[in-house]
Amino acid sequence: MKKTRKRSNLREMAEEIDVFDEMLSTLVDLLETKGVMTRKEFEDLLRAKIEKISEFKSYRDVQRGEL
């Protein structure tokens, strides 16, 4: 019973991620259509932000003393 619930939760999270992925793709398409920015510009900006965020320790690492 516990495994079934865990699989159900994982399936729900996967479905939510799929929805967010579709929403983000639609937004990028709209920005590109309007001439605001290209997909490559968006991906470059996103990559830079992710790299910047990854430099910081997570709250959980700090709590565990992994400085």
N, C-alpha and C positions, 0 to 999 in steps of 0.2 A: 504494500500500500504506500509506503514511504517513497519507494522508487518511482511509482506512478506519479505521485505529486511533484517530485523533483523534476521528472521529465516534462510534466505539464507546465511547471514554472519556467523551465528552460525554453520550451516551445513558445510560451507567451513572450518571453524576453526577445527571442529571435524574431518573432512577428513584429514586435515594437521597433526593433532595430531596422527591420525591412521598411517599415513605414517611415521612420526618420530618414533612412537612406533615400527613399523616393522623394520625400519632402525637400531634402537638401539638393538633390539633383534637379528638381523642378525649379528651385530658387536660383541655382547657378545658371540653368538654361534661361530663365527670365532675365537675369543680370546680363547675360551674353546677348540676348535678343535686343535688350534696351541699349546696348553699347556701353554699359557701365564698366564691365570688366570681362576679360576672356576667361575661359575655363582654366587655362594655364596660369593666368595671374591669380585666380582664386586658389588653385592647388599650391602655388608657390607661397602665397600668404598663409594658408593653412599649415603647410609644412614648417614654415618659420615659427609660427605660434606654437606648434606642437614641440618643436625643438627647444624653444624657450621654456615652456612649461616643464619639460622633462629634466631640465637642469635643477629643478627644485625637488626637495625631498617630499614625499607624501606625508600626510599627517600621521598615518599608521607607522611609518618608519621612525618618525620622531618620537612617537609614544613608546616604541620598543627600544629606543636608545640607539638606533642605527643612524648616527649622524655622520 
